[in-house]
Amino acid sequence: MGSAALYHLARQGLRVLGLEQFDLAHDRGSSHGETRLIRRAYFEHPAYVPLIDRSYELWEELEQETSLRLLHRCGLVLGGNASKSVITGVRRTIDAHNLKIERVPSSEWSKRFPAFRPDDNMEVLYESDAGMLEVESCVRAHTDAATRLGATVLTHQSVTDWTCDGTSVTVTTTSAKHAADRLVICGGPWSAMLLRSLKLPLTIRRKTIVWFENADPIYRRDGGCPVFLFETPEACLYGFPQIGPDGVKVADHFGDERVTDPTLVDRTVHPHEEEKFRTLTRRYLPHLGSTITRRSVCMYTMTPDEHFIVDRHPGHSRVAYACGFSGHGFKFAPIIGSILADLTTTGTTREPVAFLRADRPVLCPERAQ
């Protein structure tokens, strides 16, 4: 989100400084691990679809500007019990926006999608326009495009504090102080610390990811394999076709292992976590190998309703921020960056993000009384 905001502010001809506590496209937060899903089959809420539509446009614009391939429209197979949250949520979104998402009869599963074996009681949907984003390349593309437009990026700059006196802002890092007219905060798992005065109800979840060795072309992107997501009784298994030497990537979207300090998160993928994924892939990806070639840990920064927070600081009109992306935010990076640029320069935006304001009742219980 920070790299996208940097880019959209630089597009306006502004003098912009980006501060990053690690390297660019690092593996310490929530925007690493090769791929992220992009979809309109939005079980989280129908209100995200207009933002997704605009994100598709902005990703394509960034591809054109950078001459990079960032978005792969390989399709999405999505399965789950018709009465559970994923399928009921997608159905609600399909109805709200008349989306072209296909219900696949069980008689066609094995022929059309031989890589997968859904449970007999599952409903299976297919979204042909969905796909995946190459995350590290996306972060670098936004940052590189911003610097070509005159932006400056400083890495290994951990922010310890920031202040606003009504006419300017000052950001203090471990090595310097930086003064500016306005400030955008995209702190990921460190947002609660950077926005401590707001007392936002954010929690952090540790998430594990593994890659399985693959020798079968049906699991390769160039073999026609789509992205996949299955809501099962044990997990919300999702993953990506093989695009590199590490194999097929899988993860669990659900689960709730809390993290108290994002700097000290356990980055070891333990044997019982590996075995959970082996059990799930044996069941739902039956032709995949069982050898794990790569492991990774990332973090979800959660809000109580699992919707983002995108707003201006209530006490400092010169400060805008975005956080709480709850494990489904990366695909929105370009539109969130554009919205943050709007909020920073004009104080408002024409994009439909009122439902993401920080003063909604679930984040401010006193307002609901």
N, C-alpha and C positions, 0 to 999 in steps of 0.2 A: 504493500500500500504506500509506503514511503517513497519507493522508487517511482511509482506511478504519479504520486503528487508532485515530486521533483520535476518530472517530465512535463506535466500539464502546466505547472507554473512557469517553467522555462519557455514553453510554447507561447506564453503571453508576453515574452520579452522581458520578464522580470529577472533581477539578479538574485539567484537562489543558491543557498548552501545546504547540502545534505550531510547529516552526521550519522555515522553508523558505528556501533560499538564493536563489531567484528569485521570480517572481510565482507566484500560484496558477494551476494548469493551464497551465504554461509550455511552451515548445517546445524546451527544452535537454536533455531526458533521453530517456525511453522511453514517456511517457504523453501523447502528442499526435498530431495528424494526423487528427482527426475521428472515426475509427472503429477498433474492434478486433473480432475474430471471437470468438464464443462457440459452443462445440460440445461434443458428447459423443463425436464420432468422434475419439477420442484415440489417435493413432498413437504418441505419445510413451510412454505406459504405461497399462495399465488401472487402476492405482491412483488415477489422477486423477478417475475418474468420480464416486465418492461426493462428492468435494470440489466438482465441477462441479454436481452435483445441489443441494447446499446453496447454492452461489453463485447459481444461478437463483432460489432462494427469497429470498435476501437482497437480490438486485437488485430483485425485485418488492416486497419490503418497503420498500426505499428509495424506489422509485417512488411507493408509496402515501403514504409520509410526506412526500415533497416535492412531490407532484402533478406530477411530471415524467415524460416518456417517455424512458427511457434505453436500453431493450432492444427491439430490433426482430427478431422471429422470422420472418425472410424466407427461411429455408432455406439449405442448403449443398450445392453440387455439388462433388464431390471426385473427381479422376481421377488415375490413375497406372498404371504397369505392375504387374501382379498379383504379381510377384516382388520388387518394390522396397519400400523401407522404409515409405512412407506407407500403401499398401494392405495390406501384411502386418501393419502395426501396428494399423490400424483393424480388420482382421479379428480379430486377437487380442482387442481390446477388446470387439468385438461378441459374441464367444463368451463372454468372461468375465462380461458383464453383461446378456446377452440384449437388446441394444439394438435398437430399431426403426429400423434404417438400411437403406435399400432399394438393391439392386443394379439399375441401369438397363440394360436390354438395348441394344445398339448400334443396333438397329432403331428405338428410340424417342428417341434422342438429339436429333435435329434437330427433332422435333415438340414434345418437352417442354421442351427447353432450346435454343432457336434462337440464343441469344446466344453459344453456345460451339461450338467444333469440336475435340473431343478427337482424339488420335491413334488410328488404327485398332487399335493394340495395347493401348490403355488399358482398364482396368476403371473404370467410373463408378459412384459411390455417391451417394445422396441422403439427407440428414438433414433432415427437414421442420422439426424443432424448433430447429435451429441458427439463428444470426443474427448480429447485430452490436450493439455497444455504442457510444454516443456518448461518446468518452473524456473530452474536456474537461468536458462536462456532468456526467459521472460523478464526476470529481474535485471539481468545485464542489459537487455535490449532497452528497457526504460531508462536505465542509468546512463548507458552510452549515448542514447538519443538526447538525453537532457544535457550531458556535458558538451555534445556537439553544438547545442543551442546556447552554451555559455555557462551552464550550471557548474558549481564546484562540489565535489564530494570528498569528504575526509573520513577515512576509516580508522578503526581502533580509537574511537572517541566516545567513551562511555559518559552519558549525561548523568550528572549527579544532582542538578537542580536547574530550575528556570524561574524567572521572575518577570512580571509585567507591571510597569509603572503608569500605564494609561497612554503613554506616547511611544513606547518602544518595548521590546522584550530582550532579555538577556538569558542566554543559555550557558550554563557552566558545565564543562566536562572535566575529566581527570587531568587534562593537560592545558586547557585554555578557557577563555570566556569569549562568547560570540554575541554581538549585538545586532538586532534586526528590527525591521518595522513590524513584522508579523511572524507567527509561529504555527507550524503544523506538527502534531504529535501522532506518530504511528508506532507505538511501543510494543505491539505484539504481547507476549507473555509478561513483559515488563510494564504494561500500561497502568496497572494499579499503583505502582511506585511512582511513575511519572505524573499521574493524575491523582495523587493521594488525597488532595483536598476535596475531591468530588465524592470520595467514598463509594465508588462504583462497585456493585455486587458481582465482581468478576472472580471466577475460579479457573484453575488451570488443570488440565488433564494430561497425563503422560500417555502417548500413543506409540505403539510399536509397529514396525513395518518390516516385512521380509520379502526377499526375492527367491523364487524357486528355479532351479535348473530346469531347462526345457529342451527337449529334442524333437518335439512334435510341431510341425508347421501350422497346425490348427490354432496354436496359441500365439502366433506371431502377428504383428500388425500387418506386415506385408503378405500374410497368408489369409487376411480377411477377418481376424479376430477383433471383436469390439471390446470396449470397456464394459465392465460388468459390476452389478450390485445385487446381492441376495440378502433379504431380511430373513434370517433363520431364527429358530428358537434360542440359539446360543449366541448369536452375533449378527452384526450387519456387515457381512463380508463384501468387500469391494476390491477391485483391482484393475490391472492394465495389461494389455497384450505385450509380449516381448518386443522391445525396440532396440535393445543393446545386448551386450554379452552376459549381463547378470541374470537374465531370464524374466519370469513373470512376477510382477510385484503385487502383493496382497496386503490388506490391512483390515481392521475392524473399526467401523465408524462409531459404534456404540462403546460402552464401557466407561468406567468412571474411577480411575486411579488418580487421586488428587495429588497435586504438586504444591508444596508450600513456597519453594524458592526456585524460580526457573533457572537460575545459575547453577543450582546443585541437583538438577534432575538426574535420575539414574539413567544412564545412557547404554546400559547393558541389556540386550535382549536375552532373557533367561530361558533355560530349557523348557520350562512349562509353557512359556509363551510360544515358543517354536512349535511345541507339540499341539497346541490349540490350532495353529494354522495348518499343520499337517492333517489333522483330523478334518478340518473344514474343506481343505482342497481335495482330499481323497473322496469326500462326499459330493462336492459340487463341481470340481474340475478333475474328473477321474483319469484323464490321460496325462496329467502333469506329473513330473518327477517329484520325489520327496526330499531331494538334497537342497538345502538352503545355501545360496551363494553369497548373500549380502544381507545385512541387518542394519536397521536405523531406528532412531527414536525422535519423535517430534512432539509438539505440544499444541493442544487446543486451548484457546482462551475463551471460556464459556460465559454467556449471560444466562440469567434464570429462564428466559423464554427462548434461548438459542437464536435470537435475532441480533444483528449487528448494532453497534452504537456509532452513529456518525452525526456530529453536532459541533456547535461552537461552545466554548467554555462560558458558563453562565456569568462568571465574574470578570471575564477578560475577553472583550469582543475581538481582540487581535489574535486570539488563539482558537484554532480549530483542531479537532482530533477524530480519530477513528480507531475502534478497538472492539473486542468481544466477537470475533468472527466465527467462533463456535464450530470450527472444523469444516466450514463450507464457504469460506470467503474468497479464496485465491482467484477463482474465475472472474470475480467482480473487480479485480485490481484496477483496470483502466478507468472504469466508470467511477469508482470510489476516489481515485486520484483526481479525476476531473471535478467531482463534487467538492472535494477538499479545496481545490484551487478556486472554485466559485465562492465557497464559504469564506475563504481567506481574503479574497479581493473585493467581493461585493457584499458579503454578509448573508447571502441567500443563494438558492439554487432552484432551477426549474425542474430538476429531476424529482421523481416521486419517492422521496425518502422520508416523509413525515413519520412513517411507522418505525423508523430507526432513530428517532430523537431520544435523547437521554432522559427526558421528563415523562416518558410513558409510565403508566401506573405500576407495571411490574418491577421497574427499576426504582420507583419512588412510591413505596406503599402508602405513605401519608397522603398522597394525592387521591388515592382511591377510597379514602375513608369519608 
